[in-house]
Amino acid sequence: MQTQHLNITLSIPISEDMVLIKKVELEKLNEQSLTGVYWTMKDLEQRTNKKQAWLKENILYPSRFKKQLDVNCGGFVYYPTKSGEKWAFLASEMSKFLEDNFYLIFSK
């Protein structure tokens, strides 16, 4: 028995306000949009949809993460040391950390 093949040409209209790009290019653009950007604690709360207390308890202060995050250990999170100082997060690195460690953050 011989297999038959049917060749079809398909045209899909794309509106003028849309663009098709490769996934790799999209990822590069997303990374570049965060390069050199710092988040505040409020930014981190908005990005994660979690409150500051939860972020501190589950991400920022547990030793398994703090060693990796703290700027004093070569990380990308500035932990305030005095009253009135603000948290600072290097957006590109914090975003990557959250993506890469999602399963660790939410697993018990």
Backbone atoms as SQL, in Angstrom:
CREATE TABLE atoms (id INTEGER PRIMARY KEY, chain TEXT, resi INTEGER, resn TEXT, atom TEXT, x REAL, y REAL, z REAL);
INSERT INTO atoms VALUES
  (1, 'A', 1, 'MET', 'N', 0.840, -1.173, 0.000),
  (2, 'A', 1, 'MET', 'CA', 0.000, 0.000, 0.000),
  (3, 'A', 1, 'MET', 'C', 0.891, 1.245, 0.000),
  (4, 'A', 2, 'GLN', 'N', 0.583, 2.146, -0.874),
  (5, 'A', 2, 'GLN', 'CA', 1.373, 3.365, -1.017),
  (6, 'A', 2, 'GLN', 'C', 0.662, 4.526, -0.310),
  (7, 'A', 3, 'THR', 'N', 1.466, 5.375, 0.395),
  (8, 'A', 3, 'THR', 'CA', 0.920, 6.527, 1.104),
  (9, 'A', 3, 'THR', 'C', 0.743, 7.683, 0.139),
  (10, 'A', 4, 'GLN', 'N', -0.382, 8.356, 0.281),
  (11, 'A', 4, 'GLN', 'CA', -0.639, 9.523, -0.545),
  (12, 'A', 4, 'GLN', 'C', -0.352, 10.788, 0.264),
  (13, 'A', 5, 'HIS', 'N', 0.086, 11.819, -0.408),
  (14, 'A', 5, 'HIS', 'CA', 0.376, 13.099, 0.236),
  (15, 'A', 5, 'HIS', 'C', -0.428, 14.193, -0.439),
  (16, 'A', 6, 'LEU', 'N', -0.857, 15.126, 0.361),
  (17, 'A', 6, 'LEU', 'CA', -1.599, 16.269, -0.138),
  (18, 'A', 6, 'LEU', 'C', -0.853, 17.524, 0.297),
  (19, 'A', 7, 'ASN', 'N', -0.426, 18.324, -0.640),
  (20, 'A', 7, 'ASN', 'CA', 0.251, 19.582, -0.335),
  (21, 'A', 7, 'ASN', 'C', -0.760, 20.715, -0.382),
  (22, 'A', 8, 'ILE', 'N', -0.747, 21.531, 0.673),
  (23, 'A', 8, 'ILE', 'CA', -1.688, 22.641, 0.769),
  (24, 'A', 8, 'ILE', 'C', -0.913, 23.919, 1.070),
  (25, 'A', 9, 'THR', 'N', -1.279, 24.968, 0.406),
  (26, 'A', 9, 'THR', 'CA', -0.734, 26.282, 0.719),
  (27, 'A', 9, 'THR', 'C', -1.806, 27.026, 1.489),
  (28, 'A', 10, 'LEU', 'N', -1.398, 27.557, 2.642),
  (29, 'A', 10, 'LEU', 'CA', -2.350, 28.223, 3.519),
  (30, 'A', 10, 'LEU', 'C', -1.905, 29.664, 3.751),
  (31, 'A', 11, 'SER', 'N', -2.808, 30.566, 3.652),
  (32, 'A', 11, 'SER', 'CA', -2.509, 31.978, 3.888),
  (33, 'A', 11, 'SER', 'C', -3.269, 32.423, 5.130),
  (34, 'A', 12, 'ILE', 'N', -2.513, 32.951, 6.119),
  (35, 'A', 12, 'ILE', 'CA', -3.130, 33.432, 7.349),
  (36, 'A', 12, 'ILE', 'C', -2.848, 34.929, 7.455),
  (37, 'A', 13, 'PRO', 'N', -3.882, 35.733, 7.450),
  (38, 'A', 13, 'PRO', 'CA', -3.668, 37.176, 7.536),
  (39, 'A', 13, 'PRO', 'C', -3.217, 37.572, 8.952),
  (40, 'A', 14, 'ILE', 'N', -2.263, 38.482, 9.005),
  (41, 'A', 14, 'ILE', 'CA', -1.773, 39.011, 10.274),
  (42, 'A', 14, 'ILE', 'C', -2.000, 40.516, 10.232),
  (43, 'A', 15, 'SER', 'N', -2.678, 41.021, 11.242),
  (44, 'A', 15, 'SER', 'CA', -2.991, 42.450, 11.240),
  (45, 'A', 15, 'SER', 'C', -1.702, 43.272, 11.300),
  (46, 'A', 16, 'GLU', 'N', -1.791, 44.501, 10.845),
  (47, 'A', 16, 'GLU', 'CA', -0.617, 45.366, 10.745),
  (48, 'A', 16, 'GLU', 'C', -0.014, 45.721, 12.096),
  (49, 'A', 17, 'ASP', 'N', -0.787, 45.592, 13.178),
  (50, 'A', 17, 'ASP', 'CA', -0.255, 45.915, 14.498),
  (51, 'A', 17, 'ASP', 'C', 0.388, 44.699, 15.187),
  (52, 'A', 18, 'MET', 'N', 0.533, 43.603, 14.460),
  (53, 'A', 18, 'MET', 'CA', 1.150, 42.384, 14.991),
  (54, 'A', 18, 'MET', 'C', 2.415, 42.059, 14.203),
  (55, 'A', 19, 'VAL', 'N', 3.347, 41.353, 14.888),
  (56, 'A', 19, 'VAL', 'CA', 4.599, 40.956, 14.265),
  (57, 'A', 19, 'VAL', 'C', 4.925, 39.541, 14.701),
  (58, 'A', 20, 'LEU', 'N', 5.422, 38.736, 13.784),
  (59, 'A', 20, 'LEU', 'CA', 5.893, 37.395, 14.123),
  (60, 'A', 20, 'LEU', 'C', 7.400, 37.437, 14.305),
  (61, 'A', 21, 'ILE', 'N', 7.872, 36.925, 15.457),
  (62, 'A', 21, 'ILE', 'CA', 9.314, 36.826, 15.685),
  (63, 'A', 21, 'ILE', 'C', 9.627, 35.469, 16.285),
  (64, 'A', 22, 'LYS', 'N', 10.885, 35.065, 16.187),
  (65, 'A', 22, 'LYS', 'CA', 11.303, 33.799, 16.760),
  (66, 'A', 22, 'LYS', 'C', 11.269, 33.885, 18.275),
  (67, 'A', 23, 'LYS', 'N', 10.998, 32.765, 18.915),
  (68, 'A', 23, 'LYS', 'CA', 10.919, 32.707, 20.372),
  (69, 'A', 23, 'LYS', 'C', 12.228, 33.178, 21.017),
  (70, 'A', 24, 'VAL', 'N', 13.346, 32.819, 20.443),
  (71, 'A', 24, 'VAL', 'CA', 14.649, 33.215, 20.972),
  (72, 'A', 24, 'VAL', 'C', 14.778, 34.734, 20.969),
  (73, 'A', 25, 'GLU', 'N', 14.305, 35.366, 19.908),
  (74, 'A', 25, 'GLU', 'CA', 14.352, 36.822, 19.824),
  (75, 'A', 25, 'GLU', 'C', 13.452, 37.460, 20.877),
  (76, 'A', 26, 'LEU', 'N', 12.276, 36.881, 21.104),
  (77, 'A', 26, 'LEU', 'CA', 11.367, 37.389, 22.125),
  (78, 'A', 26, 'LEU', 'C', 12.018, 37.304, 23.503),
  (79, 'A', 27, 'GLU', 'N', 12.664, 36.193, 23.792),
  (80, 'A', 27, 'GLU', 'CA', 13.341, 36.031, 25.082),
  (81, 'A', 27, 'GLU', 'C', 14.450, 37.069, 25.248),
  (82, 'A', 28, 'LYS', 'N', 15.206, 37.327, 24.190),
  (83, 'A', 28, 'LYS', 'CA', 16.257, 38.345, 24.249),
  (84, 'A', 28, 'LYS', 'C', 15.666, 39.722, 24.521),
  (85, 'A', 29, 'LEU', 'N', 14.571, 40.037, 23.848),
  (86, 'A', 29, 'LEU', 'CA', 13.914, 41.332, 24.059),
  (87, 'A', 29, 'LEU', 'C', 13.418, 41.472, 25.492),
  (88, 'A', 30, 'ASN', 'N', 12.849, 40.406, 26.033),
  (89, 'A', 30, 'ASN', 'CA', 12.375, 40.435, 27.414),
  (90, 'A', 30, 'ASN', 'C', 13.525, 40.652, 28.385),
  (91, 'A', 31, 'GLU', 'N', 14.642, 39.977, 28.152),
  (92, 'A', 31, 'GLU', 'CA', 15.813, 40.143, 29.015),
  (93, 'A', 31, 'GLU', 'C', 16.337, 41.570, 28.930),
  (94, 'A', 32, 'GLN', 'N', 16.408, 42.104, 27.728),
  (95, 'A', 32, 'GLN', 'CA', 16.924, 43.457, 27.530),
  (96, 'A', 32, 'GLN', 'C', 16.031, 44.497, 28.193),
  (97, 'A', 33, 'SER', 'N', 14.738, 44.239, 28.248),
  (98, 'A', 33, 'SER', 'CA', 13.828, 45.217, 28.844),
  (99, 'A', 33, 'SER', 'C', 14.060, 45.341, 30.347),
  (100, 'A', 34, 'LEU', 'N', 14.671, 44.331, 30.976),
  (101, 'A', 34, 'LEU', 'CA', 14.952, 44.365, 32.409),
  (102, 'A', 34, 'LEU', 'C', 16.399, 44.731, 32.714),
  (103, 'A', 35, 'THR', 'N', 17.253, 44.755, 31.700),
  (104, 'A', 35, 'THR', 'CA', 18.667, 45.036, 31.907),
  (105, 'A', 35, 'THR', 'C', 18.853, 46.457, 32.440),
  (106, 'A', 36, 'GLY', 'N', 19.591, 46.567, 33.541),
  (107, 'A', 36, 'GLY', 'CA', 19.870, 47.869, 34.131),
  (108, 'A', 36, 'GLY', 'C', 18.717, 48.472, 34.909),
  (109, 'A', 37, 'VAL', 'N', 17.655, 47.693, 35.120),
  (110, 'A', 37, 'VAL', 'CA', 16.477, 48.171, 35.844),
  (111, 'A', 37, 'VAL', 'C', 16.514, 47.612, 37.261),
  (112, 'A', 38, 'TYR', 'N', 16.217, 48.457, 38.225),
  (113, 'A', 38, 'TYR', 'CA', 16.133, 48.021, 39.619),
  (114, 'A', 38, 'TYR', 'C', 14.679, 48.011, 40.057),
  (115, 'A', 39, 'TRP', 'N', 14.308, 46.973, 40.807),
  (116, 'A', 39, 'TRP', 'CA', 12.975, 46.908, 41.383),
  (117, 'A', 39, 'TRP', 'C', 13.043, 47.345, 42.834),
  (118, 'A', 40, 'THR', 'N', 11.950, 47.899, 43.301),
  (119, 'A', 40, 'THR', 'CA', 11.753, 48.164, 44.718),
  (120, 'A', 40, 'THR', 'C', 10.986, 46.971, 45.294),
  (121, 'A', 41, 'MET', 'N', 10.753, 46.988, 46.587),
  (122, 'A', 41, 'MET', 'CA', 9.942, 45.929, 47.188),
  (123, 'A', 41, 'MET', 'C', 8.534, 45.953, 46.601),
  (124, 'A', 42, 'LYS', 'N', 8.000, 47.145, 46.343),
  (125, 'A', 42, 'LYS', 'CA', 6.660, 47.233, 45.741),
  (126, 'A', 42, 'LYS', 'C', 6.636, 46.593, 44.353),
  (127, 'A', 43, 'ASP', 'N', 7.697, 46.806, 43.579),
  (128, 'A', 43, 'ASP', 'CA', 7.787, 46.179, 42.254),
  (129, 'A', 43, 'ASP', 'C', 7.779, 44.663, 42.388),
  (130, 'A', 44, 'LEU', 'N', 8.549, 44.154, 43.343),
  (131, 'A', 44, 'LEU', 'CA', 8.610, 42.702, 43.548),
  (132, 'A', 44, 'LEU', 'C', 7.251, 42.166, 43.985),
  (133, 'A', 45, 'GLU', 'N', 6.566, 42.902, 44.839),
  (134, 'A', 45, 'GLU', 'CA', 5.223, 42.490, 45.260),
  (135, 'A', 45, 'GLU', 'C', 4.287, 42.403, 44.052),
  (136, 'A', 46, 'GLN', 'N', 4.355, 43.397, 43.174),
  (137, 'A', 46, 'GLN', 'CA', 3.492, 43.404, 41.991),
  (138, 'A', 46, 'GLN', 'C', 3.838, 42.264, 41.042),
  (139, 'A', 47, 'ARG', 'N', 5.129, 42.002, 40.861),
  (140, 'A', 47, 'ARG', 'CA', 5.560, 40.950, 39.939),
  (141, 'A', 47, 'ARG', 'C', 5.161, 39.554, 40.422),
  (142, 'A', 48, 'THR', 'N', 5.190, 39.355, 41.736),
  (143, 'A', 48, 'THR', 'CA', 4.914, 38.033, 42.291),
  (144, 'A', 48, 'THR', 'C', 3.489, 37.879, 42.803),
  (145, 'A', 49, 'ASN', 'N', 2.801, 39.002, 42.939),
  (146, 'A', 49, 'ASN', 'CA', 1.461, 39.006, 43.524),
  (147, 'A', 49, 'ASN', 'C', 1.487, 38.457, 44.958),
  (148, 'A', 50, 'LYS', 'N', 2.572, 38.745, 45.662),
  (149, 'A', 50, 'LYS', 'CA', 2.747, 38.337, 47.058),
  (150, 'A', 50, 'LYS', 'C', 3.105, 39.565, 47.876),
  (151, 'A', 51, 'LYS', 'N', 2.718, 39.560, 49.153),
  (152, 'A', 51, 'LYS', 'CA', 3.015, 40.667, 50.052),
  (153, 'A', 51, 'LYS', 'C', 4.444, 40.571, 50.572),
  (154, 'A', 52, 'GLN', 'N', 4.956, 41.709, 51.043),
  (155, 'A', 52, 'GLN', 'CA', 6.323, 41.802, 51.551),
  (156, 'A', 52, 'GLN', 'C', 6.615, 40.755, 52.622),
  (157, 'A', 53, 'ALA', 'N', 5.715, 40.558, 53.555),
  (158, 'A', 53, 'ALA', 'CA', 5.937, 39.586, 54.635),
  (159, 'A', 53, 'ALA', 'C', 6.143, 38.183, 54.059),
  (160, 'A', 54, 'TRP', 'N', 5.333, 37.807, 53.069),
  (161, 'A', 54, 'TRP', 'CA', 5.462, 36.485, 52.451),
  (162, 'A', 54, 'TRP', 'C', 6.796, 36.370, 51.710),
  (163, 'A', 55, 'LEU', 'N', 7.162, 37.419, 50.982),
  (164, 'A', 55, 'LEU', 'CA', 8.419, 37.412, 50.228),
  (165, 'A', 55, 'LEU', 'C', 9.612, 37.244, 51.166),
  (166, 'A', 56, 'LYS', 'N', 9.589, 37.958, 52.280),
  (167, 'A', 56, 'LYS', 'CA', 10.688, 37.851, 53.245),
  (168, 'A', 56, 'LYS', 'C', 10.755, 36.451, 53.838),
  (169, 'A', 57, 'GLU', 'N', 9.609, 35.922, 54.223),
  (170, 'A', 57, 'GLU', 'CA', 9.551, 34.614, 54.883),
  (171, 'A', 57, 'GLU', 'C', 9.903, 33.453, 53.949),
  (172, 'A', 58, 'ASN', 'N', 9.515, 33.554, 52.693),
  (173, 'A', 58, 'ASN', 'CA', 9.663, 32.419, 51.777),
  (174, 'A', 58, 'ASN', 'C', 10.795, 32.528, 50.767),
  (175, 'A', 59, 'ILE', 'N', 11.306, 33.736, 50.542),
  (176, 'A', 59, 'ILE', 'CA', 12.355, 33.914, 49.532),
  (177, 'A', 59, 'ILE', 'C', 13.578, 34.641, 50.082),
  (178, 'A', 60, 'LEU', 'N', 13.363, 35.803, 50.673),
  (179, 'A', 60, 'LEU', 'CA', 14.484, 36.685, 50.985),
  (180, 'A', 60, 'LEU', 'C', 15.311, 36.282, 52.197),
  (181, 'A', 61, 'TYR', 'N', 14.684, 35.736, 53.228),
  (182, 'A', 61, 'TYR', 'CA', 15.444, 35.416, 54.440),
  (183, 'A', 61, 'TYR', 'C', 15.838, 33.951, 54.626),
  (184, 'A', 62, 'PRO', 'N', 15.154, 32.995, 54.021),
  (185, 'A', 62, 'PRO', 'CA', 15.650, 31.612, 54.183),
  (186, 'A', 62, 'PRO', 'C', 17.093, 31.504, 53.701),
  (187, 'A', 63, 'SER', 'N', 17.930, 30.854, 54.485),
  (188, 'A', 63, 'SER', 'CA', 19.370, 30.810, 54.182),
  (189, 'A', 63, 'SER', 'C', 19.669, 30.166, 52.835),
  (190, 'A', 64, 'ARG', 'N', 18.849, 29.211, 52.404),
  (191, 'A', 64, 'ARG', 'CA', 19.124, 28.549, 51.114),
  (192, 'A', 64, 'ARG', 'C', 19.050, 29.521, 49.944),
  (193, 'A', 65, 'PHE', 'N', 18.262, 30.595, 50.089),
  (194, 'A', 65, 'PHE', 'CA', 18.175, 31.599, 49.035),
  (195, 'A', 65, 'PHE', 'C', 19.030, 32.829, 49.334),
  (196, 'A', 66, 'LYS', 'N', 19.084, 33.236, 50.588),
  (197, 'A', 66, 'LYS', 'CA', 19.763, 34.482, 50.941),
  (198, 'A', 66, 'LYS', 'C', 21.222, 34.472, 50.518),
  (199, 'A', 67, 'LYS', 'N', 21.888, 33.339, 50.654),
  (200, 'A', 67, 'LYS', 'CA', 23.295, 33.240, 50.252),
  (201, 'A', 67, 'LYS', 'C', 23.474, 33.543, 48.764),
  (202, 'A', 68, 'GLN', 'N', 22.493, 33.204, 47.989),
  (203, 'A', 68, 'GLN', 'CA', 22.544, 33.428, 46.540),
  (204, 'A', 68, 'GLN', 'C', 22.099, 34.850, 46.175),
  (205, 'A', 69, 'LEU', 'N', 21.185, 35.411, 46.960),
  (206, 'A', 69, 'LEU', 'CA', 20.580, 36.698, 46.634),
  (207, 'A', 69, 'LEU', 'C', 21.360, 37.913, 47.129),
  (208, 'A', 70, 'ASP', 'N', 21.904, 37.840, 48.311),
  (209, 'A', 70, 'ASP', 'CA', 22.504, 38.986, 49.003),
  (210, 'A', 70, 'ASP', 'C', 23.706, 39.549, 48.250),
  (211, 'A', 71, 'VAL', 'N', 23.710, 40.866, 48.020),
  (212, 'A', 71, 'VAL', 'CA', 24.838, 41.514, 47.327),
  (213, 'A', 71, 'VAL', 'C', 26.151, 41.294, 48.079),
  (214, 'A', 72, 'ASN', 'N', 26.084, 41.149, 49.377),
  (215, 'A', 72, 'ASN', 'CA', 27.293, 40.905, 50.165),
  (216, 'A', 72, 'ASN', 'C', 27.874, 39.507, 49.939),
  (217, 'A', 73, 'CYS', 'N', 27.110, 38.662, 49.271),
  (218, 'A', 73, 'CYS', 'CA', 27.579, 37.314, 48.913),
  (219, 'A', 73, 'CYS', 'C', 27.718, 37.184, 47.399),
  (220, 'A', 74, 'GLY', 'N', 27.709, 38.320, 46.691),
  (221, 'A', 74, 'GLY', 'CA', 27.835, 38.305, 45.236),
  (222, 'A', 74, 'GLY', 'C', 26.513, 38.239, 44.500),
  (223, 'A', 75, 'GLY', 'N', 25.412, 38.416, 45.218),
  (224, 'A', 75, 'GLY', 'CA', 24.088, 38.321, 44.609),
  (225, 'A', 75, 'GLY', 'C', 23.596, 39.628, 44.017),
  (226, 'A', 76, 'PHE', 'N', 22.297, 39.764, 43.902),
  (227, 'A', 76, 'PHE', 'CA', 21.681, 40.878, 43.188),
  (228, 'A', 76, 'PHE', 'C', 20.536, 41.523, 43.959),
  (229, 'A', 77, 'VAL', 'N', 20.516, 41.288, 45.288),
  (230, 'A', 77, 'VAL', 'CA', 19.509, 41.907, 46.148),
  (231, 'A', 77, 'VAL', 'C', 20.222, 42.690, 47.238),
  (232, 'A', 78, 'TYR', 'N', 19.857, 43.968, 47.361),
  (233, 'A', 78, 'TYR', 'CA', 20.394, 44.763, 48.457),
  (234, 'A', 78, 'TYR', 'C', 19.438, 44.652, 49.641),
  (235, 'A', 79, 'TYR', 'N', 19.949, 44.104, 50.741),
  (236, 'A', 79, 'TYR', 'CA', 19.192, 43.972, 51.978),
  (237, 'A', 79, 'TYR', 'C', 19.441, 45.227, 52.819),
  (238, 'A', 80, 'PRO', 'N', 18.403, 45.979, 53.156),
  (239, 'A', 80, 'PRO', 'CA', 18.598, 47.177, 53.967),
  (240, 'A', 80, 'PRO', 'C', 19.278, 46.834, 55.300),
  (241, 'A', 81, 'THR', 'N', 20.199, 47.686, 55.709),
  (242, 'A', 81, 'THR', 'CA', 20.912, 47.441, 56.969),
  (243, 'A', 81, 'THR', 'C', 20.554, 48.460, 58.036),
  (244, 'A', 82, 'LYS', 'N', 19.931, 49.567, 57.626),
  (245, 'A', 82, 'LYS', 'CA', 19.550, 50.615, 58.575),
  (246, 'A', 82, 'LYS', 'C', 18.089, 50.982, 58.361),
  (247, 'A', 83, 'SER', 'N', 17.503, 51.523, 59.394),
  (248, 'A', 83, 'SER', 'CA', 16.131, 52.002, 59.303),
  (249, 'A', 83, 'SER', 'C', 16.035, 53.082, 58.225),
  (250, 'A', 84, 'GLY', 'N', 15.023, 52.990, 57.400),
  (251, 'A', 84, 'GLY', 'CA', 14.813, 53.978, 56.346),
  (252, 'A', 84, 'GLY', 'C', 15.417, 53.592, 55.009),
  (253, 'A', 85, 'GLU', 'N', 16.348, 52.629, 55.010),
  (254, 'A', 85, 'GLU', 'CA', 16.909, 52.179, 53.728),
  (255, 'A', 85, 'GLU', 'C', 15.875, 51.327, 52.999),
  (256, 'A', 86, 'LYS', 'N', 16.013, 51.293, 51.696),
  (257, 'A', 86, 'LYS', 'CA', 15.054, 50.548, 50.871),
  (258, 'A', 86, 'LYS', 'C', 15.703, 49.320, 50.254),
  (259, 'A', 87, 'TRP', 'N', 14.885, 48.327, 50.021),
  (260, 'A', 87, 'TRP', 'CA', 15.319, 47.139, 49.303),
  (261, 'A', 87, 'TRP', 'C', 15.615, 47.527, 47.861),
  (262, 'A', 88, 'ALA', 'N', 16.562, 46.833, 47.221),
  (263, 'A', 88, 'ALA', 'CA', 16.835, 47.024, 45.797),
  (264, 'A', 88, 'ALA', 'C', 17.095, 45.658, 45.172),
  (265, 'A', 89, 'PHE', 'N', 16.467, 45.407, 44.051),
  (266, 'A', 89, 'PHE', 'CA', 16.572, 44.137, 43.339),
  (267, 'A', 89, 'PHE', 'C', 16.992, 44.422, 41.897),
  (268, 'A', 90, 'LEU', 'N', 18.035, 43.776, 41.427),
  (269, 'A', 90, 'LEU', 'CA', 18.406, 43.882, 40.022),
  (270, 'A', 90, 'LEU', 'C', 17.356, 43.081, 39.248),
  (271, 'A', 91, 'ALA', 'N', 16.520, 43.785, 38.505),
  (272, 'A', 91, 'ALA', 'CA', 15.323, 43.197, 37.900),
  (273, 'A', 91, 'ALA', 'C', 15.619, 41.977, 37.035),
  (274, 'A', 92, 'SER', 'N', 16.619, 42.062, 36.171),
  (275, 'A', 92, 'SER', 'CA', 16.899, 40.951, 35.252),
  (276, 'A', 92, 'SER', 'C', 17.278, 39.686, 36.009),
  (277, 'A', 93, 'GLU', 'N', 18.111, 39.839, 37.023),
  (278, 'A', 93, 'GLU', 'CA', 18.565, 38.675, 37.797),
  (279, 'A', 93, 'GLU', 'C', 17.468, 38.142, 38.720),
  (280, 'A', 94, 'MET', 'N', 16.708, 39.042, 39.328),
  (281, 'A', 94, 'MET', 'CA', 15.633, 38.603, 40.221),
  (282, 'A', 94, 'MET', 'C', 14.550, 37.883, 39.436),
  (283, 'A', 95, 'SER', 'N', 14.246, 38.387, 38.263),
  (284, 'A', 95, 'SER', 'CA', 13.253, 37.743, 37.409),
  (285, 'A', 95, 'SER', 'C', 13.704, 36.327, 37.040),
  (286, 'A', 96, 'LYS', 'N', 14.963, 36.195, 36.661),
  (287, 'A', 96, 'LYS', 'CA', 15.515, 34.885, 36.309),
  (288, 'A', 96, 'LYS', 'C', 15.504, 33.955, 37.520),
  (289, 'A', 97, 'PHE', 'N', 15.882, 34.476, 38.691),
  (290, 'A', 97, 'PHE', 'CA', 15.877, 33.680, 39.917),
  (291, 'A', 97, 'PHE', 'C', 14.479, 33.147, 40.213),
  (292, 'A', 98, 'LEU', 'N', 13.481, 33.998, 40.102),
  (293, 'A', 98, 'LEU', 'CA', 12.104, 33.574, 40.374),
  (294, 'A', 98, 'LEU', 'C', 11.657, 32.486, 39.404),
  (295, 'A', 99, 'GLU', 'N', 12.008, 32.637, 38.140),
  (296, 'A', 99, 'GLU', 'CA', 11.660, 31.619, 37.137),
  (297, 'A', 99, 'GLU', 'C', 12.364, 30.293, 37.428),
  (298, 'A', 100, 'ASP', 'N', 13.669, 30.373, 37.666),
  (299, 'A', 100, 'ASP', 'CA', 14.475, 29.164, 37.852),
  (300, 'A', 100, 'ASP', 'C', 14.162, 28.429, 39.151),
  (301, 'A', 101, 'ASN', 'N', 13.695, 29.139, 40.165),
  (302, 'A', 101, 'ASN', 'CA', 13.482, 28.539, 41.481),
  (303, 'A', 101, 'ASN', 'C', 12.024, 28.436, 41.883),
  (304, 'A', 102, 'PHE', 'N', 11.129, 28.590, 40.940),
  (305, 'A', 102, 'PHE', 'CA', 9.695, 28.549, 41.226),
  (306, 'A', 102, 'PHE', 'C', 9.333, 27.287, 42.016),
  (307, 'A', 103, 'TYR', 'N', 9.801, 26.156, 41.584),
  (308, 'A', 103, 'TYR', 'CA', 9.457, 24.895, 42.234),
  (309, 'A', 103, 'TYR', 'C', 10.007, 24.822, 43.655),
  (310, 'A', 104, 'LEU', 'N', 11.176, 25.407, 43.899),
  (311, 'A', 104, 'LEU', 'CA', 11.740, 25.412, 45.249),
  (312, 'A', 104, 'LEU', 'C', 11.003, 26.382, 46.170),
  (313, 'A', 105, 'ILE', 'N', 10.612, 27.509, 45.621),
  (314, 'A', 105, 'ILE', 'CA', 9.920, 28.528, 46.404),
  (315, 'A', 105, 'ILE', 'C', 8.563, 28.017, 46.876),
  (316, 'A', 106, 'PHE', 'N', 7.871, 27.311, 46.010),
  (317, 'A', 106, 'PHE', 'CA', 6.499, 26.892, 46.339),
  (318, 'A', 106, 'PHE', 'C', 6.383, 25.447, 46.813),
  (319, 'A', 107, 'SER', 'N', 7.468, 24.713, 46.833),
  (320, 'A', 107, 'SER', 'CA', 7.388, 23.351, 47.353),
  (321, 'A', 107, 'SER', 'C', 7.648, 23.359, 48.855),
  (322, 'A', 108, 'LYS', 'N', 7.006, 22.492, 49.549),
  (323, 'A', 108, 'LYS', 'CA', 7.161, 22.434, 51.013),
  (324, 'A', 108, 'LYS', 'C', 8.033, 21.269, 51.394);
